[in-house]
Amino acid sequence: MKRFVSIFVVFVLIVTSVFVTAGIAYGYSGYEDDNDIKYPVKGGYLYFDEKTGAITGCDWDVTKAVIPDEINGVEVVEIVKQAFAYCRALNSVTIPATVTSIGEEAFYCCEALANIEFKGTLKATGEYMFVECDSLEH
């Protein structure tokens, strides 16, 4: 029985590492869907879901993200959970007044993030939005 458990644990670790490595190689955070729109910003793209009006992800090489009020005529109203997570090069973000909700861990581990310009009022915020954002002034 111990041997079976050990083999199972090793199998799970291998499968998990393959999926994690694939995500790292892709260089993208968030939950991009094939239907998401790529919106160009400095260093790469933001990903936007036209159906929900949400920023769903960001390329890891993005250094400055100025989020517009709308993309393709659709108002940007939300930044989803972990949309910018692990964007370690991200230094600056501008969030329009149209965004009223920012999800949990949205900017998790954005180590270079030093400047956030927010132009509105949030109705909903997730926990741990700025955890491990060491460059962010408190």
C-alpha positions in Angstrom: 0.0 0.0 0.0 2.8 2.4 0.8 4.4 1.7 -2.5 1.1 2.4 -4.3 0.7 5.7 -2.5 4.4 6.7 -3.3 3.9 5.9 -7.0 0.6 7.8 -7.0 2.2 10.9 -5.4 5.1 10.8 -7.9 2.6 10.6 -10.8 0.6 13.6 -9.5 3.8 15.6 -9.1 4.9 14.8 -12.6 1.6 15.7 -14.2 1.3 18.9 -12.2 4.8 20.0 -13.1 4.0 19.5 -16.8 1.0 21.8 -16.6 2.9 24.4 -14.6 5.8 24.3 -17.0 3.5 24.7 -20.0 2.0 27.8 -18.3 5.4 29.3 -17.6 6.6 28.7 -21.1 3.6 30.4 -22.5 4.4 33.5 -20.5 0.8 34.4 -19.6 -1.1 35.0 -16.4 -4.8 34.8 -16.0 -7.6 32.9 -17.6 -7.5 33.7 -21.3 -10.2 32.1 -23.4 -9.8 31.5 -27.2 -12.5 34.2 -27.6 -10.6 36.8 -25.6 -9.4 39.9 -27.5 -5.7 40.8 -27.3 -5.3 44.5 -26.4 -1.8 45.8 -27.0 0.0 47.6 -24.2 3.7 48.3 -23.5 5.6 44.9 -23.6 2.7 42.7 -24.7 -1.0 42.2 -24.5 -3.9 42.4 -22.1 -6.7 39.8 -22.7 -10.3 41.0 -22.7 -13.6 39.1 -22.6 -16.1 41.0 -24.6 -19.0 39.0 -23.1 -18.3 40.0 -19.5 -16.3 43.3 -20.0 -13.4 41.8 -18.0 -9.7 41.9 -18.3 -8.8 38.2 -17.9 -5.1 38.2 -18.2 -1.8 39.8 -19.2 1.4 38.7 -20.9 4.2 38.4 -18.4 6.5 40.8 -20.3 4.1 43.7 -20.0 5.7 46.7 -18.3 3.0 49.3 -18.5 -0.7 48.7 -18.7 -3.1 51.6 -19.4 -6.5 50.0 -19.4 -9.0 51.9 -21.6 -12.6 52.7 -20.7 -13.7 50.3 -23.4 -12.3 47.8 -25.9 -14.0 47.3 -29.2 -17.0 49.3 -28.0 -17.4 47.2 -24.9 -17.0 48.9 -21.5 -14.2 47.5 -19.3 -15.9 46.8 -15.9 -13.8 44.2 -14.2 -10.3 42.8 -13.6 -10.7 39.1 -12.8 -9.0 36.9 -10.3 -5.2 36.6 -10.9 -5.4 38.6 -14.2 -2.0 40.2 -13.7 -0.5 37.5 -11.4 3.2 36.9 -11.8 3.6 39.8 -14.2 7.0 40.5 -12.6 8.0 43.2 -15.2 4.8 45.2 -14.7 5.8 48.6 -13.3 2.7 50.8 -13.9 -1.1 50.2 -14.2 -3.8 52.8 -15.0 -7.3 51.6 -14.2 -10.3 53.5 -15.6 -13.3 54.6 -13.7 -15.4 52.1 -15.5 -13.8 49.2 -13.6 -15.8 48.6 -10.4 -14.5 45.1 -9.5 -11.1 43.7 -9.1 -10.7 40.0 -8.3 -8.7 38.1 -5.7 -5.0 38.1 -6.2 -5.4 40.3 -9.3 -1.8 41.7 -9.0 -0.3 38.8 -7.1 3.5 38.7 -7.2 3.9 41.8 -9.5 7.3 42.5 -7.9 8.1 45.7 -10.0 4.7 47.3 -9.6 5.4 50.7 -8.2 2.6 52.9 -9.7 -1.2 52.4 -9.7 -3.4 55.1 -11.0 -7.1 54.4 -10.2 -9.7 56.8 -11.5 -12.9 55.3 -10.0 -14.6 53.7 -7.1 -14.7 50.0 -6.5 -17.8 48.1 -5.6 -16.1 44.8 -5.1 -12.5 43.8 -4.3 -10.9 40.4 -3.9 -8.6 39.5 -1.1 -4.8 39.6 -1.5 -4.9 41.9 -4.5 -1.4 43.2 -4.0 0.4 40.4 -2.1 4.1 40.2 -3.0 4.1 43.6 -4.8 7.3 44.6 -3.0 7.9 47.8 -5.1 4.5 49.2 -4.3 4.5 52.0 -1.7 2.2 51.5 1.2 
